[in-house]
Amino acid sequence: VINNIKILPASPLDQQVREQVYHGLARTGSLSRYFWEAAPSIHIIVDNQRVTLKGVVINEMDKDLATMAVKQVPGVFQVTNELRVVK
């Protein structure tokens, strides 16, 4: 077992960016459906205002839409989209 868990320091600015990214994704077109469940299928990771999206979506359009939505959030320096398309 390889432990690749990184504990990110508590940062009020990162928390603010995380909340803004969540709201931006949830308000964007068909992406709101990924946040309806108790365990959303899109996970938002913020480290020094650099956002990584992980999880699954059902098509390439949603994956691209997620990137565009995050890039519009003020204070985001970089977006890494690691979402997987699973039909």
Buried (B, 14 or more C-beta within 10 A) or exposed (E): EEEEEEEEEEBEEBEBBBEBBBEBBBEBEEBEBBEEEEEBBBBBBBBEBBBBBBBBBBEEEBBEBBBEBBEEBEEBEEBEBEBEEEE
